[in-house]
Amino acid sequence: MTQQTNPAPFLAVEGLKKSYLTHGGLFGRPATKKQALAGVSFSLGPGLYGLLGPNGAGKSTLINIITGSLKADSGTVQWCGKSARALDIKFRRVLGYMPQQQGLYDSYTGRRFLAYMCALKEIPSKDVPAQVERVAEWVNLSGELDKRLAAYSGGMKQRLLLASALLGDPKLLILDEPTAGLDPKERVRLRSLLAELAKDRIILIATHVVSDVETVATEILLLKNGKLVDQAPVSELIAAHAPGQNLEAVYLSVFGEEDGK
Ligand SMILES: Nc1ncnc2c1ncn2[C@@H]1O[C@H](COP(=O)(O)OP(=O)(O)OP(=O)(O)O)[C@@H](O)[C@H]1O
């Protein structure tokens, strides 16, 4: 009999397409469609990945489809060889997601907020106190957990949202602009934490801030007008698109003044 082992985390996206109806055909005018994703395919193993693209490139659409909050017109998302949709709650348990913006209840303390998020993630109540302490330690908020969120700075709120995404030890972590509002010291700290966490999980970071991913990314995915134009380690992208320069120069060379909106 073959022995069962835990497979390495593996995310495969195949042929994702998504269009939005932009005008509703009012007064007999035909509805127009905006294609946000035009057939996107890639696969990711353990590591840290930067998803770079200008405004309107399709990053949020792609993330929303992977996290299951938006349905693709066609294409598939697979986790370790199985359809994410079919896995349903099993997939949601391996997924940690930090959205760009999220309302926080100012009257909650950090501890209460994280306990509430544990309940939403159906983490058994006996595990909640230890989970809360662990993720708070990761983001350097252990000493602030009993303060009300009204007293948190923007950077502390951002770190709390990251802590919340880390509850349940997800093997797939998706972060949308995670360093927004962080000061330079916090950015550096977050970068090294994510690099450490990426050793045995997949971390996908959508960002405009090239320096957030330049030194720590396993690979960068470049998204332009709903199409994946390249996926490669930083050094290969530099060699291909901006020899002798840096990732910022790659970004400018590939996207120029592009704004897909
Ligand atoms: N709900 C919607 N209805 C109509 N069009 C939409 C909708 N959401 C996104 N779009 C359009 O789809 C395209 C991709 O948008 P998306 O938000 O995925 O890009 P993005 O790369 O995340 O941009 P940003 O960096 O500004 O967040 C854009 O042209 C956008 O205007």
PDBQT file of the ligand as one rigid body, heavy atoms in Angstrom, charges set to zero:
ROOT
HETATM    1  N1  LIG A 301     -17.447  45.677 -11.257  1.00  0.00    +0.000 N 
HETATM    2  C1  LIG A 301     -16.916  46.128 -12.391  1.00  0.00    +0.000 A 
HETATM    3  N2  LIG A 301     -17.702  46.593 -13.383  1.00  0.00    +0.000 NA
HETATM    4  C2  LIG A 301     -17.184  47.029 -14.545  1.00  0.00    +0.000 A 
HETATM    5  N3  LIG A 301     -15.856  47.049 -14.822  1.00  0.00    +0.000 NA
HETATM    6  C3  LIG A 301     -15.017  46.610 -13.872  1.00  0.00    +0.000 A 
HETATM    7  C4  LIG A 301     -15.489  46.134 -12.605  1.00  0.00    +0.000 A 
HETATM    8  N4  LIG A 301     -14.429  45.756 -11.854  1.00  0.00    +0.000 NA
HETATM    9  C5  LIG A 301     -13.332  45.998 -12.623  1.00  0.00    +0.000 A 
HETATM   10  N5  LIG A 301     -13.680  46.506 -13.821  1.00  0.00    +0.000 N 
HETATM   11  C6  LIG A 301     -12.774  46.863 -14.929  1.00  0.00    +0.000 C 
HETATM   12  O1  LIG A 301     -11.983  45.709 -15.220  1.00  0.00    +0.000 OA
HETATM   13  C7  LIG A 301     -10.629  46.071 -15.457  1.00  0.00    +0.000 C 
HETATM   14  C8  LIG A 301      -9.719  45.361 -14.441  1.00  0.00    +0.000 C 
HETATM   15  O2  LIG A 301      -9.986  45.893 -13.130  1.00  0.00    +0.000 OA
HETATM   16  P1  LIG A 301      -9.241  45.375 -11.809  1.00  0.00    +0.000 P 
HETATM   17  O3  LIG A 301      -9.873  46.118 -10.682  1.00  0.00    +0.000 OA
HETATM   18  O4  LIG A 301      -9.271  43.890 -11.790  1.00  0.00    +0.000 OA
HETATM   19  O5  LIG A 301      -7.762  45.885 -12.072  1.00  0.00    +0.000 OA
HETATM   20  P2  LIG A 301      -6.559  46.102 -11.019  1.00  0.00    +0.000 P 
HETATM   21  O6  LIG A 301      -5.337  45.648 -11.728  1.00  0.00    +0.000 OA
HETATM   22  O7  LIG A 301      -6.906  45.435  -9.748  1.00  0.00    +0.000 OA
HETATM   23  O8  LIG A 301      -6.546  47.677 -10.819  1.00  0.00    +0.000 OA
HETATM   24  P3  LIG A 301      -6.063  48.540  -9.511  1.00  0.00    +0.000 P 
HETATM   25  O9  LIG A 301      -4.578  48.406  -9.468  1.00  0.00    +0.000 OA
HETATM   26  O10 LIG A 301      -6.499  49.922  -9.876  1.00  0.00    +0.000 OA
HETATM   27  O11 LIG A 301      -6.763  47.996  -8.306  1.00  0.00    +0.000 OA
HETATM   28  C9  LIG A 301     -10.584  47.609 -15.370  1.00  0.00    +0.000 C 
HETATM   29  O12 LIG A 301     -10.727  48.131 -16.655  1.00  0.00    +0.000 OA
HETATM   30  C10 LIG A 301     -11.787  47.948 -14.513  1.00  0.00    +0.000 C 
HETATM   31  O13 LIG A 301     -12.279  49.240 -14.830  1.00  0.00    +0.000 OA
ENDROOT
TORSDOF 0
